[in-house]
Amino acid sequence: MNGLFSIEGRVIVMTGGTGVLGHCISVYLAQQGAKVVIIGRNVETGNSIVSEMQAKGGTGMFIQADVLDAGSIQNACDTVLDRYGKVDSLLNAAGGNMPGATISPSGTFFDIKVEEFERVLNVNLTGTVIPTQIFLKPMVDAGKGTIVNFASMAAFRPLSRIMGYSAAKAGINNFTAFLANEIATKFTPEIRVNAIAPGFILTNQNRALLTNPDGSLTQRGNDVIRQTPFKRFGKPEELCGTIQYLISDASSFVTGTVSVVDGGFNTFAI
């Protein structure tokens, strides 16, 4: 492979690595020669993904931890440093939504459950800040590294119904820009912070929202496809190239950006 995009031998930590997107990305990165550390809560799924990495010739490990528990994330960081001696990249992919932070088709703003709204903000936004604080420290000590946060189409425009998730992902975009400047000016420009904003990709979290049990599209699914110039949903593997670009030397002058991978959804007007 062209050395510009090479990630061989790099230690990449990924929160939310047991989800559909995290699974696909982590296996791909391991196949490119990276040492991939998956952080998540589901031990069985995590270990299964590591076994898949190894079966495909890659190197990886799973660590059970909660992104909202700083103690468990610090323990995970210590484990990574004990095993590999460094952290080259952090991918903040943990997140999700809750029914109480979503407005039903027949509901209104007054139906939002504030406690679930707060939980969605926490898991997506605070759950990005906490791992970043902890895994950034060994990068600062080494004087180099990359961080990629996971945003969303909901970060750019107020998509109907998903109020809590939209607010959280808008915060991710802002946090990405803030942290990029904070690190470059106070520590080193050799540590870069960017985000990726996936378009609509079917996952376990959104499948029931976008498709019916028979596989046909719901009204919301049809709305998404109408808004997407490519006229289809994305595939998890279509995020891998952008992730590799953002954590490799190919993007050495790129920081504070949000890379959109959406089949044109965010460009569509009428």
C-alpha positions as CSV (number, residue, x, y, z in Angstrom):
1,M,0.0,0.0,0.0
2,N,1.1,3.6,-0.6
3,G,2.8,4.7,2.6
4,L,0.7,7.9,2.6
5,F,-2.4,6.0,3.6
6,S,-0.6,3.2,5.6
7,I,-1.8,2.5,9.2
8,E,0.2,-0.6,9.6
9,G,1.4,-1.1,13.2
10,R,-0.7,1.8,14.6
11,V,-2.7,1.3,17.8
12,I,-6.3,2.4,17.2
13,V,-8.8,2.5,20.0
14,M,-12.5,2.5,19.1
15,T,-15.4,3.1,21.5
16,G,-18.7,1.7,20.4
17,G,-16.8,-0.9,18.5
18,T,-19.4,-3.6,19.0
19,G,-22.0,-1.8,17.0
20,V,-22.7,-2.4,13.3
21,L,-20.5,0.4,12.1
22,G,-17.8,-0.2,14.7
23,H,-17.7,-3.9,13.9
24,C,-17.2,-3.3,10.2
25,I,-14.6,-0.5,10.6
26,S,-12.6,-2.3,13.3
27,V,-12.2,-5.5,11.2
28,Y,-11.2,-3.4,8.2
29,L,-8.6,-1.5,10.1
30,A,-7.1,-4.7,11.5
31,Q,-6.9,-6.1,8.0
32,Q,-4.8,-3.0,7.1
33,G,-2.2,-3.9,9.7
34,A,-3.4,-1.8,12.7
35,K,-3.7,-3.1,16.2
36,V,-7.3,-2.4,17.0
37,V,-8.7,-2.1,20.5
38,I,-12.5,-2.4,20.7
39,I,-14.2,-0.8,23.8
40,G,-17.7,-1.7,24.5
41,R,-20.1,-3.3,27.0
42,N,-21.0,-6.5,25.3
43,V,-18.3,-9.0,26.0
44,E,-19.6,-11.8,23.8
45,T,-19.9,-9.5,20.8
46,G,-16.6,-7.9,21.4
47,N,-14.7,-11.2,21.7
48,S,-16.5,-12.4,18.6
49,I,-15.3,-9.4,16.6
50,V,-11.7,-9.9,17.8
51,S,-11.9,-13.5,16.7
52,E,-13.0,-12.4,13.3
53,M,-10.1,-9.9,13.1
54,Q,-7.7,-12.7,13.9
55,A,-9.3,-15.1,11.5
56,K,-8.7,-12.5,8.8
57,G,-5.0,-12.0,9.7
58,G,-5.4,-9.0,11.9
59,T,-4.6,-8.1,15.5
60,G,-7.0,-6.8,18.0
61,M,-8.3,-7.0,21.6
62,F,-11.6,-6.2,23.4
63,I,-11.9,-4.3,26.6
64,Q,-15.2,-4.0,28.5
65,A,-15.8,-0.4,29.6
66,D,-18.5,2.2,29.7
67,V,-17.8,5.6,28.0
68,L,-19.7,7.4,30.8
69,D,-17.5,5.8,33.5
70,A,-14.2,7.6,33.6
71,G,-12.7,5.0,35.9
72,S,-13.4,2.1,33.5
73,I,-12.1,4.1,30.6
74,Q,-8.9,5.0,32.4
75,N,-8.5,1.3,33.2
76,A,-9.0,0.5,29.5
77,C,-6.3,3.1,28.6
78,D,-3.9,1.6,31.1
79,T,-4.5,-1.9,29.6
80,V,-3.8,-0.6,26.1
81,L,-0.6,1.1,27.2
82,D,0.5,-2.0,29.1
83,R,-0.1,-4.2,26.0
84,Y,1.0,-1.9,23.2
85,G,2.9,1.0,24.8
86,K,1.1,3.8,22.9
87,V,-2.2,5.1,21.4
88,D,-2.0,6.4,17.9
89,S,-5.7,7.0,17.2
90,L,-9.0,7.2,19.0
91,L,-12.3,6.7,17.2
92,N,-15.3,7.9,19.2
93,A,-18.1,5.8,17.8
94,A,-20.1,5.2,20.9
95,G,-23.6,6.7,20.8
96,G,-27.3,6.0,20.3
97,N,-30.8,7.2,20.8
98,M,-33.8,6.5,23.1
99,P,-37.5,6.5,22.5
100,G,-38.2,9.1,25.1
101,A,-35.9,11.6,23.3
102,T,-37.7,11.0,20.0
103,I,-41.1,12.5,19.0
104,S,-43.5,10.0,17.5
105,P,-45.2,10.7,14.2
106,S,-48.4,11.8,16.0
107,G,-46.6,13.4,19.0
108,T,-45.3,16.8,19.8
109,F,-42.4,18.5,21.6
110,F,-44.3,18.2,24.9
111,D,-43.9,14.4,24.8
112,I,-40.1,14.5,25.1
113,K,-39.0,12.9,28.4
114,V,-36.3,15.2,29.7
115,E,-34.5,12.4,31.6
116,E,-34.1,10.4,28.4
117,F,-33.1,13.5,26.4
118,E,-30.3,14.0,29.0
119,R,-29.2,10.4,28.6
120,V,-29.0,10.7,24.9
121,L,-26.9,13.9,25.3
122,N,-24.7,12.1,27.7
123,V,-24.0,8.9,25.8
124,N,-23.3,10.7,22.5
125,L,-21.5,13.9,23.7
126,T,-20.2,13.3,27.2
127,G,-19.4,9.7,26.0
128,T,-17.1,11.3,23.5
129,V,-15.5,13.9,25.9
130,I,-14.6,11.4,28.6
131,P,-12.7,8.9,26.4
132,T,-11.0,11.8,24.6
133,Q,-9.7,13.3,27.8
134,I,-8.2,10.0,28.8
135,F,-6.8,8.7,25.6
136,L,-5.6,12.1,24.5
137,K,-3.0,12.1,27.3
138,P,-0.7,9.4,25.9
139,M,-1.0,11.2,22.5
140,V,0.2,14.4,24.1
141,D,3.0,12.6,25.8
142,A,4.1,11.1,22.4
143,G,3.5,14.4,20.5
144,K,1.3,12.9,17.8
145,G,-2.0,11.2,17.2
146,T,-5.4,11.4,15.6
147,I,-8.9,11.5,16.9
148,V,-12.1,10.9,14.9
149,N,-15.5,11.7,16.4
150,F,-18.7,10.3,14.9
151,A,-21.2,13.0,13.9
152,S,-24.4,12.5,11.8
153,M,-26.6,14.1,9.2
154,A,-28.6,15.2,12.2
155,A,-25.7,17.5,13.2
156,F,-26.2,19.7,10.2
157,R,-30.0,20.2,10.1
158,P,-32.8,19.7,12.6
159,L,-34.2,16.4,11.3
160,S,-37.7,15.9,12.4
161,R,-38.5,13.8,15.5
162,I,-35.0,12.9,16.7
163,M,-34.5,16.0,18.9
164,G,-32.1,14.5,21.5
165,Y,-29.9,12.8,19.0
166,S,-29.7,15.9,16.8
167,A,-28.7,18.1,19.6
168,A,-26.0,15.7,20.7
169,K,-24.5,15.3,17.3
170,A,-24.6,19.0,16.7
171,G,-22.5,19.2,19.8
172,I,-20.1,16.7,18.4
173,N,-19.4,18.9,15.4
174,N,-18.8,21.9,17.7
175,F,-16.6,19.9,20.1
176,T,-14.5,18.6,17.1
177,A,-13.7,22.1,15.9
178,F,-13.1,23.3,19.5
179,L,-10.7,20.5,20.3
180,A,-8.8,20.7,17.1
181,N,-7.9,24.3,17.9
182,E,-7.3,23.6,21.6
183,I,-4.8,20.9,20.9
184,A,-3.0,22.5,18.0
185,T,-2.5,25.8,19.8
186,K,-1.7,24.5,23.3
187,F,0.0,21.2,22.6
188,T,1.0,20.3,19.1
189,P,-0.4,20.4,15.6
190,E,0.8,16.8,15.2
191,I,-2.4,15.7,17.0
192,R,-5.4,16.2,14.7
193,V,-9.1,16.0,15.5
194,N,-11.7,15.5,12.9
195,A,-15.2,13.9,12.6
196,I,-17.0,11.7,10.1
197,A,-20.7,12.2,9.4
198,P,-22.3,9.1,8.0
199,G,-25.4,9.3,6.0
200,F,-28.3,6.9,6.5
201,I,-26.9,3.4,6.9
202,L,-29.2,0.6,8.2
203,T,-28.1,-0.4,11.7
204,N,-29.8,-2.2,14.6
205,Q,-30.8,1.2,16.0
206,N,-32.5,2.7,13.0
207,R,-33.8,-0.4,11.1
208,A,-37.3,-0.3,12.6
209,L,-37.5,3.5,11.9
210,L,-36.6,3.2,8.2
211,T,-37.9,-0.3,7.2
212,N,-40.9,-2.4,7.8
213,P,-40.7,-6.0,9.0
214,D,-41.1,-7.2,5.4
215,G,-38.1,-5.1,4.3
216,S,-40.1,-2.4,2.6
217,L,-39.5,1.3,3.4
218,T,-41.4,3.1,6.1
219,Q,-42.6,6.7,5.3
220,R,-39.4,8.0,6.9
221,G,-37.3,5.6,4.9
222,N,-38.9,6.8,1.7
223,D,-38.3,10.4,2.8
224,V,-34.6,9.6,3.3
225,I,-34.2,8.0,-0.1
226,R,-36.0,10.9,-1.8
227,Q,-33.6,13.3,-0.1
228,T,-30.5,11.2,-1.1
229,P,-29.3,11.7,-4.7
230,F,-27.7,8.2,-4.7
231,K,-31.2,6.8,-4.0
232,R,-30.1,4.1,-1.6
233,F,-28.9,3.7,2.0
234,G,-25.2,3.6,2.6
235,K,-23.2,0.5,3.6
236,P,-21.0,0.3,6.7
237,E,-17.9,-0.6,4.6
238,E,-18.3,2.7,2.7
239,L,-17.1,4.6,5.8
240,C,-13.8,2.7,6.0
241,G,-11.8,4.6,3.4
242,T,-12.7,8.0,4.9
243,I,-11.7,6.7,8.4
244,Q,-8.4,5.4,7.1
245,Y,-7.7,8.8,5.4
246,L,-8.5,10.7,8.5
247,I,-6.1,8.7,10.7
248,S,-3.3,8.3,8.2
249,D,-0.6,10.7,7.1
250,A,-2.7,11.4,4.0
251,S,-4.6,13.9,6.0
252,S,-1.6,15.5,7.8
253,F,-2.9,19.1,7.1
254,V,-6.5,18.3,8.0
255,T,-8.0,19.2,11.4
256,G,-11.3,20.4,12.8
257,T,-13.3,19.2,9.8
258,V,-16.4,17.0,9.4
259,S,-16.1,14.5,6.5
260,V,-19.5,13.7,5.1
261,V,-20.2,10.2,3.7
262,D,-23.9,10.4,2.8
263,G,-24.6,9.8,-0.9
264,G,-25.3,13.4,-1.3
265,F,-28.0,13.7,1.4
266,N,-26.7,16.9,2.9
267,T,-26.4,18.6,-0.5
268,F,-30.0,18.1,-1.6
269,A,-32.3,21.1,-1.7
270,I,-35.3,20.4,-4.0
